[in-house]
């Protein structure tokens, strides 16, 4: 993990035991961490009743004082969370902590964005959050279906975590095996039969189990890129000319022109064809006048043709009598060229006018209409509300915003919006047919009143309320059992704790009453992951690889195959519980226990292919696999994990090799 030898990687210090600090201690203890705390006074109201019992060492004093920090064990801490309600105290304590421990990770509460950025550059290993703005993602999740447990972005792809109750109409019911649900864009996290709870550990499901109505399946799925644009690396000078020559082949030019034509709009096609026609007339006119009047220079011939092309017929032939002798056919051509030029110039003027008007109206573009049904009503568009709206729009959720205050026209420009008195606005947002109602203004009493009004109008809507005070949250939750009451500090604590574990923790979410972390590893020489198959890592450590990038390719692979062997420089992102991360850190790999017996191969070609499959899936060397295939029936004396063994049997069967697990 890259920690200093004197630092305990599971030891944290929390400064300030207000609402946020108490929740930070609680979340850290869920991870099994050792937590010391500093509070300025003993007269603290505990929102979490057993909090004094959770803290390993409770220090009374000012967290800005070096003696107090040393007494709390700062020199041995992995990270310090400075979350008092006073930003000046937080910043001063950060400087004191850095002077005492140059390696410690600083996580502070601060809303000063510019100052936070400057401190990040100067203090290093530093991150700052404003607690009231962090829970936006949780509010967005609450507005979605009950199946969605989390979503996050990796490499410009959206990943979502679901927990689905299978019913008779579900496409997986009755006809699917669990192993068939795993695809190139999906991984099963857990499975439980009807009436049972999901197991907390990953991979505790049987690959050959049939999915039945009533079962519960948790899985993660990756969507298509949010924006698709491939950037190719620059070619070397030696490759430049061959590339150009290849691109200039007639077939390639023809394909490029054909693609350009198919992707062009109708207006662009008209302009393109008209432009080519006018160029042809211009060149023909130049040639004809030069041939008919040899005394004219090429410049004069070009000028005559240009004048005719831009509608200048009257400049040449506008007199009562023609100023020079001209054959009838050339005269007719000149008239035709002038008419064609006039039409083409008219087309250009029309296109340019349309573009100017479109650009003008874009500045005063009207917002989209309010959805009619199955939409989300977002009440309150402060900083939290705007972030929630952005997340829901990224997820392509039909949405309408309601705010009492004027907002900038350029802010959320595509969001259907009602501004003004919120009580009056509720009659304009199709509340009766809404799927969810999120009330996230900065006034928690007003949130309660609005929530009661919306529930009276639509009792079936999914109601989510933002609160600040934990005691108020608890009372509102009792009063409104049909609503989801989300306290900002309880939600923000998880983000502070994730940041405290380091930059390798990219995200975290709750699944089956435990916290799952999205964690990134950069493989190093002495790493416990180096040289192992992803299958060994997944089943031996109890984690789920979701993205792999080879050091030599830099192309991300989502839901990577178990057959990939990690090497130095590779990047790996996994889902893991804190217990799984600790096993990785210690190198505590669970031993594989299953063997595969190969009975027969249908042909010599099948035996040859089967040896390659065996080496790839199990990780054994090719010589061992080929020797075994020559001595059938035989058992591969190479223990495998359950999912590895099932997959090996399946892959051998596809190669016409009969095998089974022993």
Beta strands, then each sheet from edge to edge (+ up, - down):
strand 1: 11-15
strand 2: 34-39
strand 3: 57-60
strand 4: 79-82
strand 5: 105-109
strand 6: 126-129
strand 7: 148-154
strand 8: 157-165
strand 9: 186-192
strand 10: 216-225
strand 11: 376-379
strand 12: 399-403
strand 13: 416-419
strand 14: 436-439
strand 15: 462-467
strand 16: 483-487
strand 17: 505-511
strand 18: 514-522
strand 19: 544-549
strand 20: 556-558
strand 21: 571-576
strand 22: 594-601
strand 23: 634-640
strand 24: 657-661
sheet 1: 3+ 2+ 1+ 4+ 5+ 6+
sheet 2: 7+ 8- 10+ 9-
sheet 3: 13+ 12+ 11+ 14+ 15+ 16+
sheet 4: 17+ 18- 21+ 19- 20+
sheet 5: 23+ 22- 24+
end
